[in-house]
């Protein structure tokens, strides 16, 4: 299934408490349960003013549907073309 990086502009999100982040995660998970198994949240990176989320979904439309239902912005959605890491540099 395709992976996507979702860039969410959320001013001062890096200042949220653990409880506020937990509530946001619960909101997201509730929407995911309603949308069904075709979309999965892998994890997210919280910075000062943005959240970068990694999702698996069949298409961009499903990502947008999640954003609309959860109330979280999806300012930029990019389909992952490849994953590299330090092991990619090794000669086999």
TAMOBEL-V125309 format. One record per pair of residues at least 6 apart in sequence whose C-alpha atoms are under 6 Angstrom apart, sorted by sequence separation. I is the first residue (numbers start at 1). J is the second residue. D is the distance in Angstrom with one decimal. If there is no record, write none. Layout:
BEGIN
I:J:D  I:J:D
END
This chain:
BEGIN
45:51:5.6  67:73:5.9  45:52:5.1  44:52:5.5  44:53:4.1  43:53:6.0  43:54:5.5  42:54:5.4  42:55:5.3  41:55:4.6  40:55:5.6  40:56:5.1  39:56:5.6  39:57:4.4  38:57:5.9  14:47:5.3  14:48:4.2  13:48:5.9  12:48:5.6  13:49:5.4  12:49:4.9  11:49:4.4  10:49:5.2  10:50:5.1  9:50:4.7  8:50:5.4  28:70:5.9  8:51:5.1  7:52:4.8  6:52:5.6  6:53:5.0  5:53:5.6  5:54:4.8  4:54:5.7  4:55:5.3  3:55:5.6  3:56:4.4  2:56:5.6  2:57:5.9  8:73:5.4  8:74:5.0  7:74:6.0  8:75:5.4  7:75:5.7  7:76:5.0  6:76:5.8  6:77:4.6  5:77:5.9  5:78:5.2  4:78:5.5  4:79:4.4  4:80:5.4  3:80:5.4
END
